Amino acid sequence: MKAAVIESVGKAVVAEVPDPTPGPREVVVEVAACGLCGTDLHILQGEFAPKLPIVPGHEFAGEVVGVGTQVTEVSVGDRVAVDPSLYCYECRYCRTGHNNLCERWAAIGVTTAGGAAQYAVAPVANCVRLPEHIRTQDAALVEPLSCAVRGYDVLQSRLGAHVLIYGSGTMGLMMLELAKRTGAASVDVVDVNPTRLETARRLGVSASAASPDELDRPQGWDLVVDATGNAAAIQDGLDRVAKAGTFLQFGVADYSTRVTIDPYRIYNQEITITGSMAVLHSFERAAELFASGVLDPEIFISDRLPLSEYPQALEQFASGVGRKIVVVP
């Protein structure tokens, strides 16, 4: 079968690889679409994936075309979105309910072959059936939405909060859509990319700008979300949190990224700094939210490119052109 392969640091190709075979409790999914994510860029840079080469792609959906000998939950022909998370269920963190912090954490498309291919293997427990009215190609959005849902689980945000989001790429826009539905009094978005910022305006923001200095909230924001992973944005965002407010590190930064905190201010103003790592008990809820129409795929997916153009799709994504880019086998 055809698959994208990150062969080595900085090198991605499309090549022939062996067809996958399911284990007893696994299924083979014919991939309908696979989304590109910042994690894929980190893998290309030599981060995250424990070894190369790897078939990337952890945001995908498709049709079940093969089932293992012990699979009864789904059948050939079912359309599913796939949670890429693979946990050991044995370590301290799994046993205390923090599976996303598993000491043996693994993921389809990061540590094992993923969905940037014609076919992919997944545990049946990771497959969520799609309702009839959902297009399979659009359901590649469920996985990133599940990360956003996890972000709001961490926040336990209160009604009437004033929210500032750095970044209006896919994840920033998803956080915007969830903020609008969790009782925020206002949701402001900042981004230096005017095209992406225009999309945020289409979705309905309270205010938007290239910098928070252009926004009228001198006292700061109750909740500041970084969805960029950019050091300058993170540093600026930490200074924008209001008293008793919260800063959420949601964007994925490079390993080497460093910022400075003000310990006295954190103490004196009771500021919370927290993070949100991937998916945790949020995939099924994200699938239900997606089915309810919380996201408009025609707005969120800007490009649908053939799998044969995966290297070019990565380059486009890295350049900041477009929103969610998906490849279609």
C-alpha positions in Angstrom: 0.0 0.0 0.0 1.0 3.7 -0.4 1.9 5.5 2.8 3.7 8.7 3.9 6.9 7.9 5.7 9.1 10.2 7.7 12.4 8.4 6.9 14.8 10.6 8.8 15.0 14.1 10.3 13.8 16.6 7.7 12.9 13.9 5.1 9.3 12.8 4.3 8.5 10.6 1.3 5.6 8.6 -0.1 6.5 5.0 -0.5 5.1 1.4 -0.8 4.9 -0.3 2.6 3.4 -3.7 3.6 -0.3 -3.9 4.1 -1.3 -4.1 7.8 -2.6 -7.2 9.5 -4.9 -6.9 12.5 -4.2 -8.6 15.8 -7.0 -10.5 17.6 -8.4 -7.3 19.1 -7.5 -4.9 16.2 -9.2 -3.6 13.1 -7.9 -2.5 9.7 -9.2 0.9 8.7 -9.3 2.1 5.1 -8.3 5.7 5.7 -10.7 8.3 4.3 -8.7 11.3 5.4 -5.8 12.1 7.7 -5.1 15.5 9.2 -1.7 17.1 9.6 -0.8 18.4 13.0 2.1 20.3 14.7 3.1 16.9 16.2 4.0 15.8 12.7 6.3 18.7 12.3 8.0 17.8 15.6 8.5 14.3 14.4 10.0 15.6 11.2 12.3 17.7 13.3 13.4 14.6 15.3 11.2 15.1 18.3 8.4 13.0 19.9 8.8 9.8 17.8 11.1 7.3 19.6 12.6 6.1 16.3 12.4 6.7 12.5 11.3 5.8 10.0 7.6 6.1 11.0 4.3 6.3 9.1 2.8 9.5 10.7 -0.8 10.5 11.0 -2.7 10.4 14.3 -5.8 12.3 13.2 -7.8 10.0 10.9 -11.1 8.3 10.2 -12.2 5.7 7.7 -14.1 2.5 7.0 -13.4 -0.8 8.7 -12.2 -3.3 6.1 -10.8 -6.0 8.3 -11.3 -7.3 11.9 -9.3 -9.5 14.2 -10.5 -12.8 15.4 -11.8 -11.5 18.7 -13.5 -8.3 17.5 -17.2 -8.2 18.0 -17.8 -4.4 18.6 -17.5 -3.3 15.0 -18.0 -4.9 11.6 -16.6 -4.6 8.2 -18.2 -1.6 6.6 -18.6 0.5 9.8 -17.2 4.0 9.5 -15.1 5.1 12.5 -12.9 7.8 13.9 -9.8 6.5 15.7 -8.4 7.6 19.0 -4.6 7.3 18.5 -3.8 7.0 22.2 -2.1 3.8 23.4 -1.7 3.2 27.1 -0.1 0.5 29.2 -2.9 0.6 31.9 -0.3 -0.7 34.4 1.9 2.2 35.5 1.2 4.6 38.3 -0.3 7.3 36.1 -2.6 4.9 34.3 -3.8 3.4 37.6 -4.6 6.9 39.0 -6.6 7.9 35.9 -3.9 10.0 34.2 -3.4 7.7 31.2 -2.3 10.5 28.9 0.8 10.7 31.2 1.5 7.0 30.9 5.1 6.0 31.6 4.9 3.9 28.4 2.9 6.4 26.5 2.5 5.5 22.8 0.3 6.6 19.9 -0.7 5.5 16.5 1.2 7.8 14.1 3.9 8.6 16.6 5.3 5.4 18.0 3.5 3.0 15.6 2.4 3.3 12.0 -0.4 5.8 11.5 -3.1 7.0 9.3 -1.2 8.9 6.6 -1.6 5.8 4.5 -4.2 3.8 2.5 -4.8 1.5 5.5 -4.1 1.7 9.2 -4.4 -0.7 12.2 -6.1 0.3 15.4 -7.3 -1.4 18.6 -11.0 -1.9 18.4 -11.3 -0.1 21.7 -10.0 3.1 20.0 -12.7 3.1 17.3 -15.8 5.3 17.6 -18.6 4.7 15.1 -19.7 7.7 13.1 -23.4 8.6 12.7 -24.8 8.5 9.2 -24.9 12.3 8.7 -21.2 12.7 9.3 -18.9 12.6 6.3 -16.0 10.2 7.0 -13.4 12.6 5.5 -14.6 15.3 7.9 -14.2 13.1 10.9 -10.4 13.5 10.9 -11.3 16.6 13.0 -12.5 14.5 15.9 -9.1 13.8 17.3 -7.9 17.4 17.5 -11.3 18.4 18.9 -10.8 15.7 21.6 -7.5 17.5 22.6 -9.4 20.8 22.9 -12.1 19.1 25.0 -9.3 17.8 27.3 -8.0 21.4 27.5 -11.3 22.6 28.9 -11.5 19.6 31.3 -8.2 20.8 32.8 -9.5 24.4 33.0 -12.8 23.7 34.8 -13.6 27.2 33.6 -16.2 29.3 35.4 -19.1 31.2 33.8 -18.6 34.7 32.8 -14.8 34.5 32.2 -12.9 36.8 29.8 -10.8 34.6 27.5 -7.8 35.5 25.4 -6.5 32.9 22.9 -3.1 33.2 21.2 -3.2 31.7 17.7 -6.1 31.2 15.2 -4.9 28.0 13.6 -7.0 24.9 13.9 -6.5 24.4 17.6 -6.9 28.0 18.6 -10.2 28.1 16.6 -11.4 24.9 18.3 -10.6 26.5 21.7 -12.6 29.5 20.5 -15.6 27.4 19.6 -15.5 25.6 22.9 -15.1 28.9 24.9 -18.2 30.3 23.2 -20.1 27.3 24.5 -18.8 27.2 28.0 -20.2 30.5 29.2 -17.4 32.9 28.5 -18.3 36.6 28.8 -15.9 37.4 26.0 -13.4 35.6 23.8 -10.6 37.6 22.2 -8.1 36.1 19.7 -4.7 37.4 18.7 -2.6 36.3 15.8 0.1 37.8 13.5 -1.3 35.9 10.5 -4.1 38.1 9.1 -5.7 35.4 7.0 -6.1 33.1 10.0 -7.4 35.9 12.1 -10.1 36.6 9.6 -11.3 33.1 10.1 -11.6 33.7 13.8 -13.7 36.7 13.0 -16.0 34.6 10.8 -16.5 32.3 13.7 -17.4 35.1 16.0 -14.9 36.7 18.4 -15.5 39.5 20.8 -12.3 41.2 19.5 -9.3 40.3 17.5 -5.9 41.9 16.8 -2.3 41.2 16.0 -1.4 42.1 19.6 -3.2 42.2 22.9 -2.0 45.8 23.2 -4.7 46.7 20.6 -7.4 45.3 22.8 -9.1 47.1 25.6 -8.6 45.0 28.7 -5.8 46.6 30.8 -6.7 44.5 33.8 -5.9 41.3 31.9 -7.9 38.2 31.1 -9.3 35.5 33.4 -8.2 32.8 31.1 -5.2 33.0 28.7 -4.7 30.1 26.3 -1.6 29.7 24.2 -2.4 27.7 21.1 0.9 28.5 19.3 3.8 26.9 21.1 5.7 30.1 20.2 8.0 31.4 22.9 7.2 35.0 22.3 3.5 34.4 22.5 3.8 32.3 25.6 5.9 35.0 27.3 3.5 37.7 26.4 0.5 35.6 27.5 1.9 35.0 30.9 1.9 38.7 31.5 -1.7 39.1 30.4 -3.3 36.9 33.0 -5.6 38.8 35.4 -5.5 38.3 39.2 -6.8 34.9 40.2 -6.6 34.0 36.5 -5.3 30.9 34.7 -2.8 30.4 31.9 -3.1 27.3 29.8 -0.2 26.0 27.8 -2.1 24.2 25.1 0.1 24.7 22.0 3.0 22.3 21.6 6.4 24.0 22.0 9.8 22.7 20.9 11.7 20.9 23.6 14.2 23.8 23.7 11.6 26.6 24.3 12.1 28.6 27.5 10.2 31.5 29.0 10.5 33.4 32.3 7.9 33.4 35.1 7.5 35.9 37.9 7.1 33.8 41.1 6.1 36.7 43.3 3.3 37.7 41.0 2.1 34.1 40.7 2.0 34.0 44.5 0.7 37.4 45.2 -2.1 37.4 42.5 -2.9 33.7 42.8 -2.3 32.9 39.2 -2.5 29.3 38.0 -0.3 28.0 35.2 -1.3 24.6 33.8 -0.9 22.4 30.8 -3.0 20.0 28.7 -1.5 17.0 27.2 -3.3 15.3 24.2 -6.4 13.2 24.9 -7.9 11.9 28.1 -11.4 10.4 28.4 -12.4 13.0 25.8 -12.5 11.3 22.4 -16.1 10.0 22.6 -17.3 13.3 23.9 -15.5 15.1 21.1 -17.2 12.7 18.6 -20.6 13.5 20.0 -19.9 17.3 19.9 -18.7 17.0 16.3 -21.9 15.1 15.4 -23.9 17.9 17.0 -22.3 20.5 14.7 -19.9 22.2 17.1 -17.5 22.7 14.2 -18.1 23.5 10.6 -15.7 21.3 8.5 -15.9 23.6 5.5 -14.4 26.3 7.6 -11.9 24.3 9.6 -10.6 22.2 6.7 -8.9 24.5 4.2 -7.1 22.0 2.1 -7.8 18.4 1.0 -4.7 17.1 -0.7 -3.9 13.7 -2.2 -1.7 11.4 -0.1 0.9 11.5 -2.9 1.5 15.2 -2.0 2.2 14.5 1.7 5.7 16.1 1.7 4.3 19.2 0.1 1.4 19.3 2.5 3.9 19.3 5.4 5.7 22.2 3.8 2.5 24.2 3.4 1.5 23.4 7.0 4.9 24.5 8.3 4.6 27.8 6.4 1.3 28.7 8.1 -0.8 28.7 4.9 -4.3 27.4 5.4 -6.0 25.9 8.5 -6.5 22.2 8.9 -4.8 20.3 6.0 -5.9 16.8 5.4 -4.5 14.2 3.0 -6.8 11.8 1.2 -5.4 8.4 0.1 
